[in-house]
Amino acid sequence: MMFRWIIGIIVIYLLYRLIRKSFTAVDGKPGSTRSQVPAVGEELVEDPLCHTYVPLSQAYRSDMGGKTLYFCSRKCLEEYGKK
């Protein structure tokens, strides 16, 4: 009887994890803090380094040389700053 309870709890836990994983971050990165869904009609900005388009609300912003630049990731921002 106790064995059935333990197996039942394990099955319920695995189902919970499976369902939770299917509803995690929109961008496919579990635990991501940037999982917001862009607003319909939101402006896209181009990363000057890798030329990726990202929603303005999710872009990394930097003011360089009197211009505001937007980047898709912190890595691209740092790489561009090294140039």
Backbone hydrogen bonds, N-H to C=O, Kabsch-Sander energy under -0.5 kcal/mol:
donor,donor_aa,acceptor,acceptor_aa,energy
5,W,1,M,-1.5
6,I,2,M,-2.1
7,I,3,F,-2.3
8,G,4,R,-2.6
9,I,5,W,-2.5
10,I,6,I,-2.2
11,V,7,I,-2.4
12,I,8,G,-2.4
13,Y,9,I,-2.4
14,L,10,I,-2.5
15,L,11,V,-2.3
16,Y,12,I,-2.3
17,R,13,Y,-2.4
18,L,14,L,-2.2
19,I,15,L,-2.5
20,R,16,Y,-2.7
21,K,17,R,-2.4
22,S,18,L,-1.6
23,F,19,I,-0.8
23,F,20,R,-0.8
24,T,21,K,-1.2
26,V,35,S,-0.5
28,G,25,A,-1.3
32,S,29,K,-2.1
42,E,39,A,-2.1
45,V,54,V,-2.9
47,D,52,T,-2.6
51,H,47,D,-1.7
54,V,45,V,-2.5
56,L,43,E,-2.4
58,Q,55,P,-1.7
59,A,55,P,-0.7
59,A,56,L,-0.8
60,Y,71,F,-2.9
62,S,69,L,-2.5
64,M,62,S,-0.7
64,M,67,K,-2.8
67,K,64,M,-1.7
69,L,62,S,-3.5
69,L,67,K,-0.6
71,F,60,Y,-2.8
77,L,73,S,-1.9
78,E,74,R,-2.6
79,E,75,K,-2.5
80,Y,76,C,-2.6
81,G,77,L,-1.9
82,K,78,E,-1.2
83,K,79,E,-0.7
83,K,80,Y,-0.8
